[in-house]
């Protein structure tokens, strides 16, 4: 039974199933992580800036997708002057979209946002401003952008004449439904992603012989060329930082609260095998990691919009949608940043403007984003070809699970209760999650495992965690659910 409950535990950080190590290395890792996890801007002692920065950034965001900052389809096409290639979108209800900003406007926005983040008070003002609803004009442009985005990326790849730009596949925009209440934060993230695409095309075209993308040769770039591509990576890191701030993840002390020593002792690819050997092949004892998970679950479930009302757990739909949108943007930005194939040594040579917020806690935040988004993906996979009456909602499933296991929302569990703690399953859990292994196999065949591994290694290279590099090199997605298909439904 437990194996079917685990996919629901987006809040549980079971993504660290991915890693395991020997006792001496675990102790070293925990010691190394102890000082990390706090906000870099607060810890650095930077002087608070004028409150005008947050206001200026918010005003610029409020204009995104309106007036001259939006593009318009002409006969179902986006002119080549917009993204560097002509894009045929076809007939669509939403004919407007977010146009890429000029280089000057991009720098202005990033500078204002960066200055606002340097001050705790300005940062809070900015985050409140980003919760404000998008205008109707902005919503129309946002829907048009999401609808055209995949077509834009496909057109760019076609223009390049092959698979040399496969890293573009890592850019994904959150789906927008008619009932979604879009915010200014959504508009900001969409604009940052749109700008990234334009900057990528401009940079790679500049580095291609005769400005022909088909002649782009990433394997033979000069150091100057590498530095220009690293600028795109910097853009992606900035987008990841903004998604982290707007989701609320930046305010959670992942490494300070997380007992990594206990967690790594009990779960992980090879750690899982050791546990199976110790317990004569039984599944690992979930209760052994309960103290670790409860150290973070209250804050994470609150970030998702979960709260206790009159004895019942409710997940606010708008907060959950925002959480998922930011998790998707955070994951997508990091996977894009580390999808160019640069190794750790090349990364260390470049002076990134937006690397300061990446530390080893970012490994955990990234894995949380992977779990959250893959859970959402699995539910879509499950709902495929089902009648509306048979479809399930990821938010409702998590809400139901948390209501049955309210300790993950309250964080209240006495030490004496750990040994007797048991998860309360939700109705039809085995039916709903029976195909999760097949889903993961399909996703791994699409390159999911390799993408996760490369991103973890990229984050680790930035964070300076050399002792983790060998460990992360061993990551294998297939090990997460190894043996599950032969289980007896315990």
N, C-alpha and C positions, 0 to 999 in steps of 0.2 A: 504493500500500500504506500509506503513512504516514497518510493520512487515516483509515484504519480503526483504526490503532493509537492515535491520539490520544484517542478517547473513553475508553480504558482508563486514561489517565494522570491519574487523580484526584490523584496526588501531584505533578503537574507544574506546577500553577498556570497552566495554559494559559487560565485564565479571563481573564487579561489580554489575551487575543485581543480582548477587548471594547473596548480603548482604544488609541489611537495619537495622536501629536501631533508638532508640529514640533520641530526640534532645540533651539531656544532654550528652548521651554517644557519639554522633557524635562530639560534641564540644571537649570532652575529647580525643577522638581518634585523631582529627586533631591537637590538641595541642601536643599530644605525638609524632606524626609523623613529626612535623615541622623540627626537627634537623636531620632527617634521609635522606638517599637517595644518599649521596656522597660516593666516592670510599674509601673503608676502608684503603687501603694501602697508599693513599695520605694523608688522614686525620690523620693517625697514626704517621706521621712524621718519618717513617723509612728511614734510610740513603740509597741513591741509591747504587746499587751493581755494580760490574764490568760488563761491557757489554758482557763478555764472557758467561754469563749464557744464554742469549737469543740465542746466536750463537750455544752453545752446545746443547740446547734443540732442535733447528731447525735442526741441523745435525743428532741428534738421530731420530727425526721424519722422516727426509728424507730417512732413512734406513728402516723404517717400511714396511713390506710386500715385502722385497727384501732379497736375499741370505738366510742366516740361520734364519732370522726372520719370514719367511713365512712357513706355513705348506703345505703339499700336500696330496691330496686324494689318497688312495691306494684301487683299485677295488671299488671305490665309497664310501669308508669308511674313517672316521677319527679315528685313533688309540686311545685307552682309555688313553694312556699316555699324550695326549694333554689336554683334558678337564676333565679327571677323569672318563669318561664313554665312551664306544664305540658308535660312531655315524654313522648311515648308511644314507648317503646323496643321493646315487643313481647316475645315469648318469647325468652329467652336463658339459657344455662347459668350465666352470671355475674350474679347478682342484686345484688351489692354494688358500690359504686363510691366513689371519693374524693369526699367532700363538700367544698364550698368552706369554707375556714376563716373564722372570725370576723375582723373588722377588727383586733381586738386581737391575735389569734394570728398573723395575717399580719405585723403590724408587729414582733411579738416575734421571729418566725423571721427576717425580713429583717435586723433589727438584730443578732441573734446571728451570722448569716452574714456580714454586713458587717464586724463587729468581728473575726471570725476571719480574714477576708481581709486585714485590716490588718497582720497579723503573719505573716511567712514560715513560722515554725514552726507556728503555729496553722493556717495554710492547708494545710500538708502533712498535719497531723493530720486536718483536715476531709476532705481528698481521700481519705485512706486509709479513713476511716470510711465515706465514700460508696461505696467499693468493696465493702463488706460485703453479703452476700446479703439480699434482702428475705425476710420471713417468708411462710409459706404464706397467711396471712390478707391480707397486703399484696399478694401476687401476684394473689389472686382479685379484690381491689378494683381493682388496676391493669388487669387484663384487662376488667373490667366498665366501667371509665372509658373506655378506648380504644374499646370496642365501642359505647358510648353517645354518645361525644363528637360525632360528625358529626350524629347525630340531635338532640342538644342545640342545636348551631349552626343547623341547619335550622329547628328550632322557633322559635328566637329571631328568625331572619330572617322567618319567616312571620308572627310576632306583630307585626313592624314594618310588615308590609303592602307590601313592595316590595324594591327593590335598594339602599336607602339604607344598609344595613349589610353591603354586599358585602365590606368589609374583614375581616369575620369569616372569609372563605374563606382568609385567610392563616394562620390557626391550624390546625396539623396536628399530630397526635400520631403518634409512631413505632408501627408495627404491632408487636404482641406475639404471638409464636408460642409454642406449648406448650413447645418445647424451650429457649426463652430463659431464661437465668439472670439474673433481674432483680436489680438492686442497690438500695441505699438512694439512690444518685444518681438512678436512674430514678424512684423514688418522689418525690424532691424536685422533679424537673422536671415530672412529671405534676401535682403539687400546685400548683406555680407557674402552670402553664397553666390548670388548673381555676379557680384563684382569679382569674386574669385575665378569664375569661369572666363569672364572677359580678360582678366589679367593673365590667365594661363594661356589663352589663345594668342594674345599680343606678345607675350614673352617667347613662346615657342615659335611663333612666326618670325620674330626678330632673330632667333637663333637658327632658323632653317635657311638652307642655301637658296638664295633668290627669293626669300619670303614664302617659299612653298612648303606647307606643312608636310607634304609627302616626302620631303627631303630632310626632315628633322632627324638628327642622329644623336640621341641622348647618350650613347656610349662613348662618344668622342668630343665631349664638351671641354672647352678650355676652363680654367679656373674662373675666369670672368663670367663665362656662360653658366657655370655651376652656381655662382653667387646670385645670378639673376633668377635662376629657378628656385634657389633658396628663399628668395623674396616671396614667391608664391607660398612656400611652406610657412613663412612668417605670417602671411595673411590667414592661412588656415588655423594657425595656433591662436591668432587673435580671435577668430570666430569661435573657436573652442572655449576660449576664456570667457567670452560674452555669454555663451550658452551655459557655462558653469555658473556664472554669477546670477543669471536670470532664473535658473532652475532652483537655486538655493543650495546647490551642492558645495559651493565654495565656503559656506559658513559652517559646514560639518567637519569636525576634527576626526577624520577617518583613521589616521594612524595613532592619534592619542587615545581614542576610545577603543580601538580594535586590538584585542589580545592576539597578535599575529602568531606568537609562539604556540598558543593553544590551537589556533585555527590550522596552522601548518602541520601541527602534530597529528591532526585527525582527518584532514581532507587533502585531496590533491591527486594528480595523475598517478604518480608512483606511490605517494602516501596512501592513496586509496587501496592499492594492491597490498601494502604492508598491513593495513587494517584488515583486509580480507584474510590474509594469512594468519593474523593474530586471532581473528574470530572464526577460524575454520570456514572461511568463505562467505560468512554472512555479510549483508550490506553494512556500511559503516553506521555507527551509533549516532544518530542525529542529535540525541540529547547531550552528547559530549561537547557540542559546539554552541549550545544554547546560551551560556553566559557571554560568549563572544558576540553572538548575533544581537542579543538584547542590548548590548552596549551602544548599538547604532540604530536599532530598528525604530525606536520612538521618533528620532529625528528624520529618518528616511521616509517613514510612513506619513509623517506630517508634511514633508516636502511633496509627497504624492497627492496630498489633499485629504488624508484620512483623519477623522476625529471621532470622538465618542460623544454621541448625543442620546440622552435619556437611556443609557445602557446599551445602545446599539452603535456599531461602527458604520459611518457613512463616508464615502469618498466623494468629495466635491467634483462634479464633472468638469468644470472649467479649470480647476487647479490640476486635475489629472491630465487634461488635454495639454495644458501648458508644460507640465512636467515631461510628458512624452515627447512633445515637440522639441523641447530643449535637449532631452537625452538623445534624440535622433540627430539633432544638429551637432551636439558635442561629439558623438561617436563619428559622424560623417566627416567632420572637420579634422579630427585626429587621424582617421584612416586615410584621408586625402593627403594630409601633411606627410605621413610616413609611407605613402604608396609610391613615391618617386624612385625608390630603390637606392637611396643614398645610404652608405654605411655609417657606423657610429663615428669613425674618424673624420669623415667628410662633414658630418653634422657639427662636430666640435670645432672645426676650423672657421665656421661662419658665425658672425656676431649677430645673433637673433635678438630683435627688439622685444619679442613676446615669449621668451623662454622662461622668464622668472617664475611664472605661476605653475610651471610643471615641476612636480617633485614626485617622490615615490608613491605618495597618496593618490596621484593621478592614475596609477595602475589600477587601483581599486575603483576609482570613479569611472574609469573607462569600462571596466568589467561590469560594473553596475549598469551602465548604459547599454552594453551588449545584452545582458540578461533581460533588461526591460524591453528593448526593441525586438529581440528574438522571441520573447514571450508573445508580444503583440503580433509578430509575424506568424507564429504558430497558430494563434487563434484565427487569423485570416485563412490560413491553410486548412484548419479544421472546418471553418464555416463554408468553404468552397463547395458549391453545388448543393448546399443544403437549403431547404425551405426557410423562409424568414422565421417561422415558428420554432425551428430547430437550432437557429444560430445562437451563439453565446457571445457575451461581451467580456473582454479582458478586464475592464474596470470592475464590472459586477462580480467576476470570479474572484478577483483579489479582495474586493469588499466583503464577499461572503466568507472567504478564508479568514480574513482579519477579524470578522465578527465572531467566528467560531474560536479564534485564537487571539483574544483581545490583548494578551500580554505583549504582542508585537507593537501595539499602539500605545499602551500605557507604560511599557517597560518595567512593570511591577511584578517581580517574582523573587521570593525569598531564597536565599542560598540553600535552605533546607529542602526546597521544592525541586531543585534541578534534577535530582536522581529520579524523581517520579514524574517528571514532565513528559507529556505525550501530546503530539499534534492531533487536533480534531479534524478529520477529513471533511470535505464538503461533498454534497450529493453529486453523483455521476462523475466523480473525479477520474475513475479508471476509464470510463468510456471517452471522456473528453481528451485525456492525455495518452491514449493508447498508441497513437501514431507519432509521438514526439521523437522516437529514435529514428524513424524513417525520415521525418522532417529534417533532423540534424544531419543525417547522411546526405540528403539532397543538397542541403546548404553547404556542407563540406565539399561536395562535388563541384559546387559553384565557386569554391575558393574561400569559404568563410574561415576555416581553420588557419589557412596561411595568412589571411588578412589580419586576424586577431593576433597571431604570433608576431608578424612584422610590426604591428602597432605597439604591442607590449615592448618589443625590443627597442623601438624608436623612442618611446617615452622613457624607458630605462636609460638609454644613452644620454638623453637630455638631463635626467635627474642625477646622473653620476653614480648609479647603483651598479658598479662593475661586478660586485659579488653576486648579483642576481642574473647577470647575462647568461651564464652557463645554464642556470636553472630554467630560464625562459626559453632557451634554445630547445629544451626537451618538450615544450608544449605540444600536445597532440589532441585535437578536438575529439578524436575517436575514443580516447580513454575515458571521457567524462561519463558516458553511458555504457562502457564496456561491460558485457555480461548481463545487461538489463533484459535483453530479449529472452534469456534463458531463466529469468527469475520466476519464482513461484507465487508472486503477488503477495509478499509478506506485509 
